Amino acid sequence: MAAARGHTGALTIRPFWPRYVTRETEAVIWVVDAGDAARVEESRAALCGLLEREMLLLGLPLLVLLNKATHSL
């Protein structure tokens, strides 16, 4: 059985992301709004920061999905 959590990328919510990284975390699915080039870069920086800070995420599978990828960047 898998449990999934969805979290917004709002700046006010980001400080709470580490609370959801536990020893039971098995993978990370990162969804990016690819229709907005500035948000893609912001998302990349946020993901890199999270991966650098959270040692429990090391070695876990990571899936990055680009939503609205039909739009040009």
N, C-alpha and C positions, 0 to 999 in steps of 0.2 A: 504494500500500500504506500502511496506517495501523498505527501501533503505539499501544496504549493502556496506561496504567499506572493501577493502582488503589492508593490509599493510604488508610489509616485516618485518622480524625480525632483519634486519641488524642493527648493533650497531649505525650507523650514523642516522638511521631513528627513533629509539626508543624515543629520546627526543621529537619527534613531536606527539607521540601517544596521549597524553592528549588533544591535540587540537581537537580530534575527539570524545571526551567524552562530550556529551551535555545532557541537560535535556530531549531531545527527544530520547536518547539512550534507547532501550527497551530490549536488550539482548547482550551477547557477545558470539561469536563463535571463539574458539581458535583452530587452526590447528597446529599439531606438527608432525615433521618428526621423526617418531618412529624408523626408520631404523638406527639412530645414537644415541647411548646411551648418549653421551656427550651433544648433542643438546637437548635431552629430559630434562636433568637436567637444562641446560641453559634456556630452555623454561619455566620450572616450576618456576625457580627463577624470570624470567621476568614477568610472569603472577602474581605471589604472590606480587611482588613489585608494579605492576600496580594496583592491587586490594587494596593494603594497602594505596596507595596515592590518589586514585580517589574515593571520597565519593559518587559520583553520580552512581557508579557501585554497591554499596551496595544493596543487595536484588534483583538484576536483575538475570534473568536466565543465566546460564553459560553452554555452551556445549563445551566439549573438544573432538576433533576428532584426532585420531592417524592415520596419513597417513603412508603407507608402514608398517603397523603393522604385516605383515606376516613375516618380518625379526625378528630374535631373538635379544633381547636387552642384 
